[in-house]
Amino acid sequence: MAIQLDHTIVPARDRVQSARFFSRIFGIHFDEAKAGHFAPVHVNEVLILDFCDSERPSSHHYAFRVSESEFDDIVGRIQAEGIAYGSSPFSRDDRTVDTRGGGRRVYFDDPSGHVLEILTVPWERSAGA
């Protein structure tokens, strides 16, 4: 069996608010009734993000590969909510999409200051590695 990431803890200022944000922007279901110490969001069949309250969450980077249509849907939701986004982790507010390497990629912040990235081709391929 290949190694798969099953779940990870995501520190958040407000676990439920962050779980709602993630599920809304990514277009996936969040069952708020299951929120306890963690607010779990099932990203797909194998990955769960467990949002957990933290007074001062340090910023982490989470990158998600998505299909072309999912990319369009997510960017549409980001734009509809007026969320700043950009073409690099250091330009998260230039409102442009990075197309270098044959795919598309954008970066934006979640409510706790984590940098979220969506990309349509594997990073190593788009970076020319």
N, CA and C atoms as a LAMMPS dump frame, in Angstrom:
ITEM: TIMESTEP
0
ITEM: NUMBER OF ATOMS
387
ITEM: BOX BOUNDS ff ff ff
-5.0000000000000000e+02 5.0000000000000000e+02
-5.0000000000000000e+02 5.0000000000000000e+02
-5.0000000000000000e+02 5.0000000000000000e+02
ITEM: ATOMS id mol type element x y z
1 1 1 N 0.835 -1.18 0
2 1 2 C 0 0 0
3 1 3 C 0.88 1.244 0
4 2 1 N 0.528 2.197 -0.817
5 2 2 C 1.256 3.465 -0.842
6 2 3 C 0.943 4.254 0.425
7 3 1 N 1.908 4.999 0.891
8 3 2 C 1.694 5.838 2.068
9 3 3 C 0.781 6.987 1.676
10 4 1 N -0.223 7.238 2.496
11 4 2 C -1.152 8.346 2.27
12 4 3 C -1.282 9.147 3.545
13 5 1 N -1.403 10.451 3.404
14 5 2 C -1.691 11.292 4.553
15 5 3 C -3.163 11.103 4.899
16 6 1 N -3.459 10.676 6.118
17 6 2 C -4.818 10.392 6.557
18 6 3 C -5.5 11.645 7.107
19 7 1 N -4.807 12.356 7.989
20 7 2 C -5.364 13.576 8.564
21 7 3 C -4.227 14.452 9.069
22 8 1 N -4.508 15.71 9.253
23 8 2 C -3.546 16.614 9.863
24 8 3 C -4.309 17.642 10.687
25 9 1 N -3.663 18.128 11.726
26 9 2 C -4.254 19.133 12.592
27 9 3 C -3.946 20.505 12.006
28 10 1 N -4.973 21.335 11.883
29 10 2 C -4.81 22.695 11.371
30 10 3 C -5.15 23.651 12.513
31 11 1 N -4.14 24.322 13.085
32 11 2 C -4.426 25.266 14.159
33 11 3 C -5.222 26.451 13.626
34 12 1 N -6.214 26.891 14.39
35 12 2 C -7.106 27.954 13.926
36 12 3 C -7.507 28.857 15.087
37 13 1 N -7.741 30.114 14.769
38 13 2 C -8.251 31.034 15.801
39 13 3 C -9.634 30.586 16.27
40 14 1 N -10.436 30.088 15.328
41 14 2 C -11.781 29.581 15.616
42 14 3 C -11.986 28.369 14.722
43 15 1 N -11.933 27.18 15.302
44 15 2 C -11.941 25.938 14.517
45 15 3 C -13.17 25.812 13.623
46 16 1 N -14.345 26.168 14.139
47 16 2 C -15.567 26.016 13.347
48 16 3 C -15.607 27.048 12.226
49 17 1 N -15.242 28.293 12.519
50 17 2 C -15.209 29.322 11.474
51 17 3 C -14.249 28.918 10.356
52 18 1 N -13.076 28.413 10.72
53 18 2 C -12.092 28.003 9.707
54 18 3 C -12.581 26.805 8.907
55 19 1 N -13.21 25.841 9.572
56 19 2 C -13.759 24.683 8.855
57 19 3 C -14.86 25.114 7.898
58 20 1 N -15.72 26.025 8.338
59 20 2 C -16.776 26.546 7.45
60 20 3 C -16.171 27.247 6.235
61 21 1 N -15.172 28.097 6.475
62 21 2 C -14.508 28.814 5.379
63 21 3 C -13.935 27.824 4.369
64 22 1 N -13.161 26.86 4.86
65 22 2 C -12.522 25.896 3.967
66 22 3 C -13.566 25.139 3.153
67 23 1 N -14.587 24.64 3.822
68 23 2 C -15.594 23.846 3.111
69 23 3 C -16.371 24.695 2.11
70 24 1 N -16.651 25.94 2.464
71 24 2 C -17.388 26.824 1.562
72 24 3 C -16.551 27.153 0.321
73 25 1 N -15.304 27.541 0.511
74 25 2 C -14.447 27.936 -0.619
75 25 3 C -14.122 26.733 -1.498
76 26 1 N -13.876 25.58 -0.89
77 26 2 C -13.511 24.402 -1.669
78 26 3 C -14.723 23.614 -2.162
79 27 1 N -15.909 24.012 -1.724
80 27 2 C -17.117 23.354 -2.218
81 27 3 C -17.291 21.94 -1.706
82 28 1 N -16.891 21.699 -0.453
83 28 2 C -17.053 20.369 0.139
84 28 3 C -17.869 20.491 1.424
85 29 1 N -18.459 19.394 1.832
86 29 2 C -19.362 19.382 2.988
87 29 3 C -18.591 19.417 4.304
88 30 1 N -19.101 20.191 5.257
89 30 2 C -18.605 20.177 6.63
90 30 3 C -19.791 19.885 7.527
91 31 1 N -19.724 18.795 8.268
92 31 2 C -20.79 18.416 9.184
93 31 3 C -20.501 19.034 10.543
94 32 1 N -21.064 20.208 10.775
95 32 2 C -20.805 20.948 12.004
96 32 3 C -21.222 20.157 13.244
97 33 1 N -22.167 19.246 13.107
98 33 2 C -22.607 18.423 14.234
99 33 3 C -21.477 17.52 14.745
100 34 1 N -20.481 17.236 13.905
101 34 2 C -19.364 16.379 14.309
102 34 3 C -18.226 17.163 14.949
103 35 1 N -18.38 18.498 15.026
104 35 2 C -17.332 19.316 15.635
105 35 3 C -17.325 19.096 17.138
106 36 1 N -16.168 18.788 17.643
107 36 2 C -15.934 18.648 19.075
108 36 3 C -14.647 19.385 19.366
109 37 1 N -13.687 18.676 19.93
110 37 2 C -12.366 19.271 20.125
111 37 3 C -11.772 19.675 18.782
112 38 1 N -12.068 18.878 17.762
113 38 2 C -11.665 19.185 16.39
114 38 3 C -12.909 19.47 15.563
115 39 1 N -12.739 20.27 14.512
116 39 2 C -13.795 20.478 13.52
117 39 3 C -13.286 19.818 12.239
118 40 1 N -13.675 18.559 11.998
119 40 2 C -13.109 17.809 10.874
120 40 3 C -13.777 18.132 9.536
121 41 1 N -12.94 18.333 8.527
122 41 2 C -13.42 18.515 7.163
123 41 3 C -12.814 17.395 6.33
124 42 1 N -13.67 16.578 5.734
125 42 2 C -13.217 15.468 4.889
126 42 3 C -12.948 16.028 3.491
127 43 1 N -11.67 16.222 3.187
128 43 2 C -11.266 16.809 1.913
129 43 3 C -11.571 15.856 0.766
130 44 1 N -11.302 14.589 0.973
131 44 2 C -11.586 13.549 -0.024
132 44 3 C -11.713 12.222 0.713
133 45 1 N -11.639 11.118 0.018
134 45 2 C -11.829 9.806 0.627
135 45 3 C -10.77 9.468 1.667
136 46 1 N -9.604 10.091 1.594
137 46 2 C -8.517 9.703 2.489
138 46 3 C -8.001 10.826 3.381
139 47 1 N -8.264 12.058 3.083
140 47 2 C -7.668 13.154 3.849
141 47 3 C -8.707 13.934 4.645
142 48 1 N -8.431 14.09 5.931
143 48 2 C -9.266 14.892 6.818
144 48 3 C -8.406 16.022 7.382
145 49 1 N -8.932 17.242 7.325
146 49 2 C -8.303 18.366 8.011
147 49 3 C -9.055 18.538 9.331
148 50 1 N -8.339 18.407 10.434
149 50 2 C -8.926 18.561 11.759
150 50 3 C -8.566 19.948 12.284
151 51 1 N -9.494 20.89 12.158
152 51 2 C -9.264 22.246 12.644
153 51 3 C -9.364 22.231 14.166
154 52 1 N -8.412 22.88 14.82
155 52 2 C -8.32 22.878 16.276
156 52 3 C -8.044 24.296 16.75
157 53 1 N -8.746 24.722 17.796
158 53 2 C -8.546 26.072 18.322
159 53 3 C -7.119 26.26 18.825
160 54 1 N -6.578 27.444 18.52
161 54 2 C -5.246 27.823 18.965
162 54 3 C -5.25 29.338 19.154
163 55 1 N -4.725 29.814 20.277
164 55 2 C -4.727 31.25 20.521
165 55 3 C -3.908 32.012 19.492
166 56 1 N -2.755 31.479 19.138
167 56 2 C -1.877 32.129 18.172
168 56 3 C -1.388 31.104 17.153
169 57 1 N -2.234 30.761 16.206
170 57 2 C -1.783 29.755 15.228
171 57 3 C -0.663 30.305 14.351
172 58 1 N 0.395 29.532 14.205
173 58 2 C 1.458 29.933 13.278
174 58 3 C 0.986 29.614 11.864
175 59 1 N 1.44 30.411 10.924
176 59 2 C 1.01 30.257 9.537
177 59 3 C 1.645 29.015 8.909
178 60 1 N 0.824 28.213 8.266
179 60 2 C 1.286 27.043 7.519
180 60 3 C 0.857 27.222 6.061
181 61 1 N 1.463 26.438 5.186
182 61 2 C 1.124 26.462 3.764
183 61 3 C 0.483 25.128 3.416
184 62 1 N -0.713 25.183 2.828
185 62 2 C -1.42 23.977 2.402
186 62 3 C -1.717 24.105 0.918
187 63 1 N -1.227 23.167 0.126
188 63 2 C -1.417 23.208 -1.327
189 63 3 C -2.288 22.03 -1.755
190 64 1 N -3.266 22.324 -2.627
191 64 2 C -4.213 21.313 -3.083
192 64 3 C -4.255 21.298 -4.602
193 65 1 N -4.01 20.124 -5.163
194 65 2 C -4.152 19.973 -6.613
195 65 3 C -5.608 19.702 -6.918
196 66 1 N -6.133 20.443 -7.884
197 66 2 C -7.545 20.34 -8.254
198 66 3 C -7.659 20.243 -9.771
199 67 1 N -8.817 19.834 -10.238
200 67 2 C -9.057 19.775 -11.682
201 67 3 C -9.254 21.197 -12.218
202 68 1 N -9.247 21.318 -13.532
203 68 2 C -9.463 22.628 -14.157
204 68 3 C -10.817 23.213 -13.772
205 69 1 N -11.855 22.377 -13.766
206 69 2 C -13.187 22.889 -13.428
207 69 3 C -13.285 23.238 -11.942
208 70 1 N -12.653 22.438 -11.081
209 70 2 C -12.636 22.774 -9.655
210 70 3 C -11.894 24.087 -9.423
211 71 1 N -10.805 24.284 -10.151
212 71 2 C -10.045 25.53 -10.046
213 71 3 C -10.949 26.715 -10.36
214 72 1 N -11.654 26.626 -11.481
215 72 2 C -12.569 27.712 -11.866
216 72 3 C -13.63 27.953 -10.795
217 73 1 N -14.187 26.885 -10.249
218 73 2 C -15.224 27.013 -9.219
219 73 3 C -14.662 27.667 -7.953
220 74 1 N -13.488 27.222 -7.514
221 74 2 C -12.891 27.769 -6.298
222 74 3 C -12.527 29.234 -6.483
223 75 1 N -11.893 29.57 -7.594
224 75 2 C -11.544 30.973 -7.85
225 75 3 C -12.818 31.816 -7.93
226 76 1 N -13.86 31.287 -8.511
227 76 2 C -15.13 32.004 -8.566
228 76 3 C -15.676 32.303 -7.174
229 77 1 N -15.574 31.327 -6.269
230 77 2 C -16.048 31.552 -4.897
231 77 3 C -15.157 32.554 -4.167
232 78 1 N -13.844 32.48 -4.401
233 78 2 C -12.911 33.447 -3.803
234 78 3 C -13.275 34.856 -4.265
235 79 1 N -13.475 35.012 -5.56
236 79 2 C -13.826 36.324 -6.105
237 79 3 C -15.177 36.808 -5.583
238 80 1 N -16.156 35.925 -5.524
239 80 2 C -17.495 36.302 -5.062
240 80 3 C -17.471 36.8 -3.622
241 81 1 N -16.564 36.259 -2.804
242 81 2 C -16.467 36.689 -1.413
243 81 3 C -15.51 37.862 -1.23
244 82 1 N -14.873 38.306 -2.314
245 82 2 C -13.954 39.435 -2.207
246 82 3 C -12.666 39.112 -1.475
247 83 1 N -12.249 37.861 -1.518
248 83 2 C -11.018 37.427 -0.855
249 83 3 C -9.836 37.742 -1.757
250 84 1 N -8.805 38.331 -1.182
251 84 2 C -7.59 38.617 -1.941
252 84 3 C -6.937 37.301 -2.359
253 85 1 N -6.405 37.272 -3.574
254 85 2 C -5.677 36.107 -4.065
255 85 3 C -4.586 36.591 -4.997
256 86 1 N -3.62 35.734 -5.264
257 86 2 C -2.534 36.156 -6.129
258 86 3 C -1.742 35.018 -6.713
259 87 1 N -0.713 35.409 -7.449
260 87 2 C 0.047 34.482 -8.273
261 87 3 C 1.258 33.853 -7.594
262 88 1 N 1.545 34.248 -6.349
263 88 2 C 2.657 33.618 -5.644
264 88 3 C 2.417 33.717 -4.142
265 89 1 N 3.159 32.923 -3.368
266 89 2 C 2.962 32.993 -1.918
267 89 3 C 3.348 34.359 -1.345
268 90 1 N 4.107 35.129 -2.115
269 90 2 C 4.534 36.45 -1.668
270 90 3 C 3.742 37.568 -2.342
271 91 1 N 2.823 37.221 -3.223
272 91 2 C 1.939 38.183 -3.904
273 91 3 C 0.518 37.63 -3.844
274 92 1 N -0.028 37.557 -2.637
275 92 2 C -1.341 36.951 -2.469
276 92 3 C -2.476 37.95 -2.65
277 93 1 N -2.164 39.111 -3.22
278 93 2 C -3.221 40.097 -3.426
279 93 3 C -3.15 40.787 -4.786
280 94 1 N -2.387 40.219 -5.725
281 94 2 C -2.278 40.856 -7.047
282 94 3 C -3.41 40.471 -7.999
283 95 1 N -4.319 39.615 -7.542
284 95 2 C -5.501 39.183 -8.302
285 95 3 C -5.145 38.628 -9.693
286 96 1 N -4.034 37.93 -9.76
287 96 2 C -3.658 37.272 -11.01
288 96 3 C -3.441 35.785 -10.744
289 97 1 N -3.529 35.016 -11.801
290 97 2 C -3.348 33.575 -11.751
291 97 3 C -2.001 33.255 -12.379
292 98 1 N -1.186 32.472 -11.698
293 98 2 C 0.103 32.037 -12.232
294 98 3 C -0.146 30.927 -13.248
295 99 1 N 0.383 31.096 -14.452
296 99 2 C 0.216 30.087 -15.506
297 99 3 C 1.548 29.498 -15.951
298 100 1 N 2.615 29.823 -15.264
299 100 2 C 3.921 29.254 -15.648
300 100 3 C 3.912 27.747 -15.447
301 101 1 N 4.541 27.034 -16.318
302 101 2 C 4.659 25.593 -16.188
303 101 3 C 3.498 24.798 -16.754
304 102 1 N 2.583 25.461 -17.452
305 102 2 C 1.517 24.749 -18.13
306 102 3 C 0.253 24.529 -17.331
307 103 1 N 0.217 24.937 -16.094
308 103 2 C -0.992 24.8 -15.297
309 103 3 C -1.407 26.148 -14.756
310 104 1 N -2.335 26.126 -13.819
311 104 2 C -2.758 27.363 -13.165
312 104 3 C -2.618 27.187 -11.662
313 105 1 N -2.341 28.323 -10.994
314 105 2 C -2.123 28.282 -9.551
315 105 3 C -2.463 29.641 -8.962
316 106 1 N -3.108 29.637 -7.793
317 106 2 C -3.333 30.852 -7.018
318 106 3 C -3.114 30.569 -5.538
319 107 1 N -2.858 31.642 -4.81
320 107 2 C -2.618 31.591 -3.374
321 107 3 C -3.567 32.569 -2.697
322 108 1 N -4.025 32.205 -1.494
323 108 2 C -4.883 33.096 -0.713
324 108 3 C -4.791 32.688 0.749
325 109 1 N -5.269 33.556 1.631
326 109 2 C -5.195 33.293 3.066
327 109 3 C -6.527 32.805 3.61
328 110 1 N -6.444 31.962 4.627
329 110 2 C -7.656 31.564 5.349
330 110 3 C -7.817 32.484 6.561
331 111 1 N -8.903 32.361 7.323
332 111 2 C -9.139 33.278 8.444
333 111 3 C -8.066 33.255 9.542
334 112 1 N -7.276 32.192 9.631
335 112 2 C -6.23 32.109 10.655
336 112 3 C -4.859 32.486 10.131
337 113 1 N -4.777 32.919 8.868
338 113 2 C -3.497 33.337 8.299
339 113 3 C -2.705 32.247 7.61
340 114 1 N -3.305 31.074 7.421
341 114 2 C -2.619 30.032 6.659
342 114 3 C -2.659 30.395 5.18
343 115 1 N -1.604 30.039 4.462
344 115 2 C -1.54 30.28 3.028
345 115 3 C -2.089 29.041 2.328
346 116 1 N -3.179 29.221 1.59
347 116 2 C -3.769 28.131 0.826
348 116 3 C -3.402 28.307 -0.638
349 117 1 N -3.093 27.211 -1.288
350 117 2 C -2.717 27.213 -2.701
351 117 3 C -3.57 26.185 -3.417
352 118 1 N -4.067 26.57 -4.579
353 118 2 C -4.697 25.583 -5.462
354 118 3 C -3.913 25.582 -6.758
355 119 1 N -3.693 24.393 -7.307
356 119 2 C -2.931 24.262 -8.54
357 119 3 C -3.496 23.128 -9.37
358 120 1 N -3.331 23.245 -10.675
359 120 2 C -3.938 22.26 -11.576
360 120 3 C -2.966 21.216 -12.1
361 121 1 N -1.693 21.407 -11.914
362 121 2 C -0.698 20.397 -12.297
363 121 3 C 0.222 20.18 -11.101
364 122 1 N 0.842 19 -11.001
365 122 2 C 1.746 18.77 -9.869
366 122 3 C 2.797 19.867 -9.774
367 123 1 N 3.107 20.275 -8.569
368 123 2 C 4.034 21.385 -8.366
369 123 3 C 5.372 21.138 -9.038
370 124 1 N 5.921 19.951 -8.885
371 124 2 C 7.24 19.698 -9.454
372 124 3 C 7.251 19.826 -10.975
373 125 1 N 6.135 19.501 -11.619
374 125 2 C 6.044 19.645 -13.062
375 125 3 C 5.903 21.112 -13.442
376 126 1 N 5.065 21.854 -12.714
377 126 2 C 4.862 23.251 -13.05
378 126 3 C 6.07 24.101 -12.733
379 127 1 N 6.884 23.662 -11.782
380 127 2 C 8.09 24.428 -11.408
381 127 3 C 9.268 24.071 -12.306
382 128 1 N 9.08 23.092 -13.178
383 128 2 C 10.147 22.723 -14.104
384 128 3 C 11.169 21.779 -13.495
385 129 1 N 10.838 21.144 -12.38
386 129 2 C 11.795 20.23 -11.734
387 129 3 C 11.876 18.924 -12.475
